[in-house]
Amino acid sequence: MFNAMMRAEIWLQDTLDKPLGIEDLANHLGYSASQVRRQFRHCFNISPSAYREKRRLERAAVLLSLTTQNIAQIAIRCGYTNHSSFSRAFQRRYQLPPREYRQAVSSMYRLNRSDKNITINIEKCRPAHVVLMRLYQAPERIHGLGNTKYHANHLQCLQAQLSASTPAMVLPDLLSEKVKAIVEEPALNHTRTDIGLYLENRDTAKHLALPVTYRRVDIPARYYAKTCFDNISQLSYIMSETLVALMDKRNRLNISGDAPQVLWQPHHIELRIPLTA
C-alpha cells in the first residue's frame, strides 16, 4: 500500500495548481476516498487535503521569495481561486501576509550578497526525460549517489541505454528549505529526494514498462542556471550561493520555482536551477 500512497503524494505534488479533490485522487489510484484518506494519514501523518495545502503554501513562499511574479499570479499558480483566500491561508501558516513575507525575505538576500567566486552559466537544455524513484530521505542520508548502478537499481529494462544516461537527482524540497518555508517539526516532515537517470534521448524509455517505484518525467526545452562543483557534500552551500547570486543579478530570466536537478557528469557535479522568462 505504501507504493500507492507514494503515487498519491506525487499526484498531489504535480496537481497543486488544479482544482482537484480527494475523489479525483481516489479515482486516479483505483481506491475508495476513505481508503486513501486512511492510508495516506498512516504513511505521512497528515490528511491528503492538509498535505496539499502545506505544499501549495510552501510553493507560494518560494515564488514570493525568489521570483518577481505578482501575488495574484502566485495565488493562481498555487491553486487558489482568489487573492483573499490565498492571503488568509498564507498568513495562518507563516504569520505574515504575502507582501510582508516577500519584503522580509528580499531584505535577507540583500544582506547576504555573495562575495564568493562561483561561476554560474545560463544555458538552455534540449528536451529530455528522467526516470525517477522517490525516496523519503535527505540526500546526505543516501549512500551511493552518483553511482550509475545505484541510480539504475531495478531498471534492468534500461541496461542497453545505461552507457548514454547520466545519474540524476531531483530535489522537490530544496528551494523550500532554502527560503525556510518548511515549518514542521523534523519528525513530521518527509524530505523528498528523487533519484534516477537523465536520458537525453526522449524515446529511450517512452514505451518501456517501468517498475512500480519508478516514473518517467518529461523535461521540456528550457533555460537553467548551471553551477559546477566537485563533491555532493557541497550541495547546500553551492545552492545557497547560487540563489543569492541569481537574486543579486536579476535579468530577463527568473527562477521558476521548479525543483532543482543535480547531474553527475564525468568530471564534475552539476546543479541546475530551472529558469523562466
Secondary structure, 3 states (H helix, E strand, C coil): CHHHHHHHHHHHHHCCCCCCCHHHHHHHHCCCHHHHHHHHHHHHCCCHHHHHHHHHHHHHHHHHHHCCCCHHHHHHHCCCCCHHHHHHHHHHHHCCCHHHHHHHHHHHHHHCCCCCCCCEEEEEECCEEEEEEEECCCHHHCCCCCCHHHHCCCCHHHHHHHHHEEEEEECCCHHHHHCCCCCCCHHHCCCCEEEEEEECCCCCCCCCCCCCCEEEEEECCEEEEEEEECCHHHHHHHHHHHHHHHHHCCCCCEECCCCCEEEECCCCEEEEEEEEC
